[in-house]
Amino acid sequence: VVAGYRLSDRRISRYSSAGPTSGRQGPDWAYPADESILRLGIRSGATRAGTSLRLAGTSIASPQRARDIANGVKDPQGPAVGDARRQGKGLR
């Protein structure tokens, strides 16, 4: 399970999966999904040259995890969340 977190305070975004659920402690990974509590989403390139848009939630968090898997990154580095859970690039 991939969750999204806010860059401003490194907390799981309130709309994102934070667990625990039946049989799970919480998300396995968390990646940046919002800039702050007021500035939702991460600025991203759009389909037309010179344009951008904001992606939020799993629309931005899951592709970051997929990129790490494709690049062979087994344990990306990032801030710790709680006891055994981690968020960000590389921590699990």
C-alpha positions as CSV (number, residue, x, y, z in Angstrom):
1,V,0.0,0.0,0.0
2,V,1.4,3.4,-1.0
3,A,0.3,6.5,0.8
4,G,0.9,10.2,0.2
5,Y,2.3,12.7,2.6
6,R,2.7,16.5,2.9
7,L,6.1,18.0,2.3
8,S,5.5,20.8,4.7
9,D,5.2,18.7,7.8
10,R,5.9,15.2,6.6
11,R,2.6,13.9,7.8
12,I,0.4,11.5,5.9
13,S,-2.2,13.4,3.9
14,R,-5.6,13.3,5.5
15,Y,-7.3,11.7,2.5
16,S,-4.5,9.1,2.1
17,S,-4.5,5.6,3.5
18,A,-2.8,5.6,6.9
19,G,-3.9,2.3,8.3
20,P,-4.1,0.3,10.4
21,T,-6.5,-2.0,8.7
22,S,-7.3,-5.7,9.1
23,G,-4.0,-7.5,9.1
24,R,-1.9,-4.4,8.3
25,Q,-0.1,-1.9,10.5
26,G,-0.5,0.9,7.9
27,P,0.9,1.8,4.4
28,D,4.0,0.1,3.3
29,W,5.4,3.2,1.6
30,A,4.6,6.9,1.5
31,Y,5.7,9.4,-1.1
32,P,5.2,13.2,-1.4
33,A,1.6,13.9,-2.6
34,D,0.9,17.5,-1.3
35,E,3.1,20.5,-0.7
36,S,1.2,21.6,2.4
37,I,-2.2,21.4,4.1
38,L,-3.4,24.4,2.0
39,R,-1.5,23.6,-1.2
40,L,-2.8,20.2,-2.3
41,G,-0.9,18.2,-4.9
42,I,2.6,18.3,-6.4
43,R,3.3,20.4,-9.4
44,S,3.9,18.2,-12.5
45,G,4.4,18.6,-16.2
46,A,1.3,18.6,-18.4
47,T,0.8,17.3,-21.9
48,R,1.4,20.6,-23.7
49,A,4.8,22.3,-23.8
50,G,5.3,24.8,-21.1
51,T,2.3,23.9,-19.1
52,S,1.9,22.3,-15.6
53,L,-0.8,20.9,-13.4
54,R,-1.1,19.6,-9.8
55,L,-1.3,15.9,-9.2
56,A,-2.4,14.6,-5.7
57,G,-2.9,11.4,-3.8
58,T,-2.2,8.0,-5.5
59,S,-2.0,9.8,-8.8
60,I,1.4,11.1,-7.8
61,A,2.5,8.7,-5.0
62,S,2.1,5.4,-6.8
63,P,4.1,6.4,-9.9
64,Q,7.0,7.5,-7.7
65,R,7.1,4.0,-6.1
66,A,6.8,2.4,-9.6
67,R,9.8,4.5,-10.7
68,D,11.8,3.3,-7.7
69,I,11.0,-0.3,-8.5
70,A,11.9,0.1,-12.2
71,N,15.2,1.7,-11.1
72,G,16.0,-1.1,-8.7
73,V,15.7,1.1,-5.6
74,K,15.0,-1.4,-2.8
75,D,14.9,0.9,0.2
76,P,14.5,4.6,-0.8
77,Q,15.4,7.2,1.8
78,G,12.8,9.4,3.6
79,P,11.4,10.5,6.9
80,A,10.1,7.9,9.5
81,V,6.4,7.7,10.2
82,G,5.5,6.2,13.6
83,D,7.4,3.1,14.8
84,A,7.8,0.6,12.1
85,R,6.3,2.5,9.2
86,R,8.2,4.9,7.1
87,Q,7.4,7.5,4.5
88,G,9.2,9.2,1.7
89,K,11.8,8.1,-0.8
90,G,13.2,4.8,0.3
91,L,11.9,4.2,3.8
92,R,9.4,1.5,4.4
